[in-house]
């Protein structure tokens, strides 16, 4: 018999994964080219050629025992230095290798950070809509996720609501920038005001309130938009990053956590994250991917491909009459459902072989998330189906 804690998770399996499996079923019936699956945030842009070449070079040139062996739980020294140096060049920070912990993707990093800082009964605040796994991650450590509404028009943080939600039990505020599912980027002004709020609350309650910034989409920003690097604005900030999107490596599970020296108990905090990484069973980030990163730390994915998809889908849907905040980052559209029951809307879309995820999965009912990290042809070919869907709801 499975545990009581796992039973509700099994019963309420991820809506994203459910839709993904439904997409495979429909493709077997109607053909892949006739099914428009926008459910999963799985990059369709290939990894840069230099990444594959670097992996081959590592296997050919470096010692096999080292490449496939254990290292410090924090990661290879030269990999951590490469990450620190890259951040310093791009953001004017002053990280050293001792500030960096290599981890198995952003999910592994978030869990290591949360395990390092949370005691039972603690609270973590986050802005809705948010990535659906946050609640499960926080619950792993017998803490509670506090949902704070965003501005309903812009999906930017509602800092008044956050101020009311923070209590003595608040141990961290978790943000995702650029945001999944909305594609909104929290601008510098929002981060500055957020930092001021948290600094004031730290003085009130007499303990650190960490700002955890989950940033797997940091490099996916369009139209000249900039993603503020939070450690420049707030001392008790922790950055969690994954190369899943920036290098199109979601299955390789490689990323890092960055803890600045000015964070409260920085050395102990970093060491706690390292140990949490081990006791959670990750042990260390994948060795081969760490060796690759030393050679490819500043490589970038083809942002133009995502931007082209973004423009085509946004323009196509708004022309049909659908409502959506134009995303500045990531690769999602968060579209207002034409009916209050967005699950019924998702079911209606299936009649046209369109698959997307209900907003209730992101604590924001009344919307649906559409992942446009698919082929350009998939988007182009889906637009007639979207027009039929819009006609069903009399949007034009």
C-alpha positions in Angstrom: 0.0 0.0 0.0 1.3 3.4 -0.9 1.8 6.1 1.7 -1.0 8.5 2.7 1.1 11.4 1.5 1.5 10.0 -2.0 -2.1 8.9 -2.4 -3.5 12.3 -3.4 -0.6 12.9 -5.7 -1.3 9.7 -7.5 -5.0 10.5 -7.7 -4.4 14.0 -9.0 -1.6 13.3 -11.4 -0.2 16.3 -13.3 -2.7 17.8 -15.7 0.2 18.6 -18.1 1.3 14.9 -18.2 -2.3 13.8 -18.6 -2.7 16.1 -21.6 0.6 14.9 -23.0 -0.5 11.3 -22.9 -3.8 12.3 -24.5 -1.9 13.9 -27.3 -0.1 10.6 -28.0 -3.4 8.8 -28.0 -5.0 11.3 -30.5 -1.9 11.2 -32.7 -2.2 7.4 -33.0 -5.8 7.9 -34.2 -5.5 10.9 -36.5 -1.8 11.2 -37.3 0.8 13.4 -35.6 0.5 16.1 -38.2 -3.3 16.5 -37.4 -2.9 16.8 -33.6 -1.9 20.2 -32.1 -0.4 19.4 -28.7 0.5 22.5 -26.8 0.5 20.8 -23.4 4.2 20.2 -22.5 7.0 22.7 -22.1 9.4 20.5 -24.0 11.8 22.6 -26.1 11.6 21.7 -29.8 14.7 23.8 -30.7 17.7 21.4 -30.8 20.6 21.9 -28.5 23.4 24.1 -30.0 25.8 22.0 -32.2 28.6 23.1 -29.9 27.0 21.3 -27.0 27.0 18.0 -28.8 30.5 18.6 -30.0 31.7 19.4 -26.5 30.2 16.2 -25.1 32.1 14.2 -27.8 35.3 16.2 -27.1 34.9 15.5 -23.3 34.5 11.8 -23.9 37.5 11.7 -26.3 39.9 14.1 -24.5 39.2 13.8 -20.7 40.0 10.9 -18.4 37.2 8.4 -18.4 37.4 7.8 -14.6 36.9 11.5 -13.9 34.2 12.0 -16.5 32.0 9.2 -15.1 33.1 9.4 -11.5 32.1 11.1 -8.2 33.2 14.6 -7.4 32.3 17.0 -4.6 28.6 17.0 -3.9 28.7 20.7 -4.9 30.1 19.8 -8.3 33.4 20.1 -10.1 35.4 23.1 -9.0 36.1 24.3 -12.6 32.4 24.0 -13.5 31.3 26.0 -10.6 34.0 28.6 -11.4 32.8 28.7 -15.0 29.3 29.4 -13.8 30.4 32.1 -11.4 32.6 33.8 -13.9 29.8 33.8 -16.5 27.3 35.4 -14.0 29.9 38.0 -13.0 30.5 39.0 -16.7 26.8 39.3 -17.5 25.3 40.7 -14.3 28.1 42.5 -12.5 28.0 40.1 -9.6 30.9 38.9 -7.5 30.4 35.2 -7.2 33.2 32.7 -6.7 33.0 28.9 -7.1 32.2 28.6 -3.4 28.9 30.4 -4.1 27.7 27.9 -6.7 26.2 24.4 -6.2 25.6 22.3 -9.3 22.3 20.5 -9.1 20.1 18.2 -11.2 17.9 20.8 -12.8 15.8 23.5 -11.3 13.5 21.0 -9.6 16.4 19.4 -7.9 17.7 22.8 -6.9 14.5 24.1 -5.5 14.0 20.9 -3.4 17.6 21.2 -2.1 17.0 24.9 -1.2 13.7 24.2 0.5 15.1 21.3 2.5 17.9 23.5 3.6 15.7 26.4 5.0 12.3 24.9 6.0 11.1 23.5 9.2 7.7 21.9 9.7 5.0 24.6 9.9 7.0 27.2 7.9 5.4 29.1 5.1 6.6 29.9 1.5 4.7 32.6 -0.4 4.4 32.6 -4.1 2.4 34.5 -6.7 -0.5 32.8 -8.5 -0.5 31.6 -11.2 2.6 29.5 -10.5 4.3 26.3 -11.7 2.1 23.6 -10.3 4.8 21.5 -8.6 5.6 24.3 -6.1 3.0 23.2 -3.7 4.3 19.6 -3.7 7.9 20.7 -3.3 7.0 22.8 -0.2 4.8 20.1 1.2 7.8 17.7 0.9 9.2 19.4 4.0 5.9 19.7 6.0 5.7 23.4 5.2 2.8 25.3 3.6 2.6 27.2 0.3 0.8 30.5 0.6 -0.8 31.6 -2.7 -0.7 35.4 -3.3 -2.7 36.8 -6.2 -1.0 38.6 -9.0 -2.4 41.8 -10.6 -5.4 40.4 -12.6 -4.7 42.6 -15.6 -0.9 42.3 -16.0 0.0 39.2 -13.9 2.7 41.3 -12.2 3.2 40.7 -8.5 0.6 42.3 -6.2 2.9 43.5 -3.5 0.2 44.8 -1.3 -1.3 41.3 -1.2 2.1 39.9 -0.5 2.6 42.2 2.4 -0.6 41.1 3.9 0.3 37.4 3.4 3.7 37.5 5.1 3.7 36.3 8.7 6.3 35.3 11.3 6.2 31.9 9.7 7.2 33.1 6.3 10.6 31.6 5.5 10.8 32.5 1.8 9.1 34.1 -1.2 9.3 32.0 -4.3 9.2 33.7 -7.7 9.5 32.4 -11.3 10.9 34.9 -13.7 10.1 34.8 -16.6 6.9 33.3 -15.4 5.4 29.9 -16.2 2.5 29.9 -17.2 2.0 33.5 -18.2 5.3 34.4 -20.0 5.3 37.7 -18.0 8.7 39.1 -16.9 8.9 40.8 -13.5 10.6 44.1 -14.4 13.3 45.8 -12.3 10.8 48.2 -10.7 8.8 45.2 -9.3 12.0 43.5 -8.0 13.1 46.7 -6.3 9.8 47.1 -4.6 9.7 43.4 -3.7 13.2 43.7 -2.1 12.2 46.8 -0.1 9.1 45.0 1.2 11.1 41.9 2.2 13.8 44.0 3.9 11.1 45.7 5.9 9.5 42.4 6.9 12.8 41.0 8.0 13.2 43.8 10.4 9.7 43.3 11.8 10.1 39.5 12.3 13.8 39.4 13.1 14.8 36.7 10.7 15.8 36.2 7.1 13.0 35.9 4.5 14.7 34.4 1.5 13.8 35.4 -2.0 14.1 32.3 -4.1 14.2 33.1 -7.8 13.4 30.1 -10.1 14.9 31.0 -13.5 14.9 28.3 -16.1 13.6 30.7 -18.7 16.0 33.6 -18.0 17.5 33.6 -21.4 14.1 33.4 -23.2 13.3 37.1 -23.2 11.9 39.0 -26.3 11.7 42.5 -27.7 14.7 43.7 -25.6 13.1 42.8 -22.3 15.6 42.2 -19.4 15.3 39.8 -16.5 16.6 41.4 -13.4 19.3 39.4 -11.5 17.8 39.4 -8.0 21.0 39.2 -5.9 21.8 42.7 -7.1 18.7 44.0 -5.3 18.3 41.9 -2.2 20.8 40.4 0.1 18.9 37.2 1.1 18.3 36.1 -2.5 18.9 32.6 -3.9 19.0 32.0 -7.6 18.0 28.5 -8.9 18.8 28.0 -12.6 18.4 25.2 -15.2 20.0 24.8 -18.6 16.9 22.8 -19.7 15.6 25.7 -21.8 18.6 27.9 -22.5 20.5 24.9 -24.0 17.5 22.7 -24.9 18.6 20.0 -22.4 15.5 19.2 -20.3 16.2 15.5 -20.1 19.8 16.0 -18.9 18.8 17.6 -15.6 21.6 20.1 -15.2 21.6 23.5 -13.4 22.9 25.4 -10.4 22.0 27.2 -7.2 23.8 30.6 -6.6 24.0 32.0 -3.0 25.6 35.4 -2.6 28.1 36.0 0.3 25.8 38.8 1.7 22.9 36.3 2.3 22.3 35.6 6.0 24.4 32.6 7.1 25.6 32.3 3.5 28.3 29.7 4.2 26.1 27.5 6.3 23.2 27.9 3.8 25.4 26.9 0.9 26.7 23.9 2.8 23.1 22.9 3.8 22.1 23.0 0.1 25.1 20.8 -0.7 24.1 18.2 1.9 20.4 18.4 1.0 21.5 17.7 -2.6 23.1 14.5 -1.3 20.5 13.3 1.2 17.7 13.8 -1.3 19.4 11.2 -3.4 20.7 13.4 -6.2 24.2 13.0 -4.8 25.6 15.4 -7.4 24.7 16.9 -10.7 25.3 14.7 -13.8 29.1 14.5 -14.3 29.2 14.5 -18.1 26.9 17.6 -18.3 29.2 19.4 -15.8 32.2 18.7 -18.0 30.3 19.9 -21.1 29.4 23.2 -19.3 33.0 24.2 -18.8 33.3 24.4 -22.6 29.8 25.7 -23.3 28.8 28.0 -20.4 28.0 31.0 -22.6 26.3 29.1 -25.5 22.7 30.1 -26.3 19.7 28.5 -27.9 18.0 29.9 -31.0 15.8 32.5 -29.5 14.5 33.6 -32.9 12.7 30.3 -33.4 10.7 30.8 -30.2 10.0 34.4 -31.0 8.7 33.5 -34.4 6.3 31.0 -32.8 5.3 33.5 -30.2 4.3 36.2 -32.7 2.5 33.8 -35.0 0.4 32.2 -32.3 -0.3 35.4 -30.3 -1.4 37.3 -33.5 -3.4 34.3 -34.7 -5.3 33.8 -31.5 -6.0 37.5 -30.9 -7.3 37.8 -34.4 -9.7 34.9 -33.6 -11.0 36.9 -30.6 -9.1 35.1 -27.8 -7.7 37.4 -25.0 -4.1 37.1 -23.7 -1.4 39.2 -22.2 1.4 39.2 -24.8 4.3 37.3 -23.2 7.7 38.8 -22.9 9.5 35.6 -22.0 9.5 31.8 -21.7 7.4 30.0 -24.3 3.8 30.1 -23.0 0.6 32.0 -23.7 -1.9 32.2 -20.8 -5.2 32.6 -22.6 -8.5 33.7 -21.0 -11.1 31.0 -21.3 -14.2 32.2 -23.1 -16.2 30.3 -20.4 -15.7 30.3 -16.7 -15.2 26.5 -16.8 -11.8 26.3 -18.4 -11.8 22.5 -18.1 -14.9 22.4 -20.3 -13.1 24.7 -22.7 -10.1 22.2 -22.8 -12.6 19.4 -23.6 -14.1 21.5 -26.4 -10.7 22.1 -27.9 -10.1 18.4 -28.1 -12.8 18.1 -30.7 -10.4 20.0 -33.0 -7.4 18.0 -31.8 -6.1 21.0 -29.8 -4.5 20.2 -26.4 -3.6 22.7 -23.7 -3.6 22.8 -19.9 -6.3 24.3 -17.7 -5.3 27.3 -15.6 -6.7 25.8 -12.4 -3.6 23.6 -12.5 -1.6 26.8 -11.9 -4.0 28.1 -9.2 -5.6 30.4 -11.7 -8.9 29.1 -13.0 -10.5 30.7 -16.0 -7.4 30.5 -18.2 -5.5 27.9 -20.2 -1.8 27.6 -20.8 -0.6 27.0 -24.4 3.1 26.0 -24.8 4.4 27.3 -28.1 7.7 25.4 -28.0 6.5 23.3 -30.9 7.3 23.4 -34.6 6.4 26.5 -36.6 4.3 24.3 -38.9 2.3 23.0 -35.9 1.3 26.5 -35.0 0.5 27.5 -38.6 -1.5 24.3 -39.2 -3.4 24.7 -35.9 -4.8 28.2 -36.7 -7.8 26.9 -38.7 -8.7 24.7 -35.8 -8.4 27.6 -33.4 -10.7 29.6 -35.7 -13.3 26.8 -35.5 -13.0 26.7 -31.7 -13.4 30.5 -31.6 -16.5 30.3 -33.8 -18.0 27.7 -31.4 -17.8 30.3 -28.6 -18.9 33.2 -30.9 -15.8 35.2 -30.2 -16.0 37.1 -33.5 
